[in-house]
Amino acid sequence: MKQKVMKRPVENYIVELNKGSVDLTILRNPRARRMTLRVDPKPGAATLVAPPFLDTRTAMRFVRENADWLTEKLSQQSIPVPFVHGSEIPFRGRIHRIEGLRTLRGTVVRRNQTIYVPGGRDHLARRLTEWLKDEARVALSAATTEHAVALGGDLGRITVRDQKSRWGSCSPDGNISFSWRLIMAPPSILDYVAAHEAAHLVQMNHSQAFWKLVARRIKDPEAATQWLRENGPDLYRYGVNH
C-alpha cells in the first residue's frame, strides 16, 4: 500500500486574483475536514486552512474559485474607519453612529443605535476607545466567569488588549487576555470566545476533551468559529488611527 506523504504544514504564496493579488498562507491543520478561506488582519493577506494531506494544486484551485469573494473582502479590509463624528461602527453586532457632543458631560452614552461621546472632538477617538474597552472588559469578565464556574476552571486575571494574533489567550496560571474588539461582534461570538478560553482553564490544549467542554457551553461552536474567520478581520479596520 502506497504511503501518503504529509504536505508541509505551512506554505506561503503570492496569488494573482481578478483584481490585484493576495499574500496567501496555506495552513494544514490535522483537525480540518474541509478547506476554509479567511482574510487576515494584515492588509492584503489571507489564510487557507486545509486538511493535512491536501495537495497544493487543489488548494490553489479553491482560492481561484473564490477569487471574487476574496477580492471583495480584501477591498473592504483596506478601507479604514476612524473613530470620528459621523462614522458608523459595529457594537455588539449592530451598526451604531458616532456622535460627538460638546454639550454632553460625563461618560459615553448609547441610545438606540447611536453612541454619544462627550467633550471636544479632538478627544473623541480616545474616549470612545476607552469606553469600548470598558464595555468589552465588563462583558467578557461576566461571560468568562460564568463559563469558568460551570466548567470547574480556576480563573485568574482577565485583561483586554488590542491583540492582533488571537481573539483570546489563556496562560498556564489561569490569566486570560482578550481582544477588546470582540465587543463589536455579536454577543454570541463574544460568548463563544469567553467559553473557549474558560475551557482552556481545564484543558490547556485543543484535544477532543477540550472541544467537548466547549460544546457543553456553546450550542454551535463551528458556526462561531466560521463567523470569526469570515468577519473577524473586518473588525480591525475600525479606529485604526487611534
Secondary structure by P-SEA (a helix, b strand, c coil): cbbbbbcccbbbbbccccccccbbbbbbbccccbbbbbbcccccbbbbbbcccccaaaaaaaaaaaaaaaaaaaaaaaccccccccbbbbcccbbbbbbbbccccccccccccbbbbcccccaaaaaaaaaaaaaaaaaaaaaaaaaaaaacccccbbbbcccccccccccccbbbbbccccccccaaaaaaaaaaaaaaaccccccaaaaaaaaaccccaaaaaaaaaccaaaaaaccccc
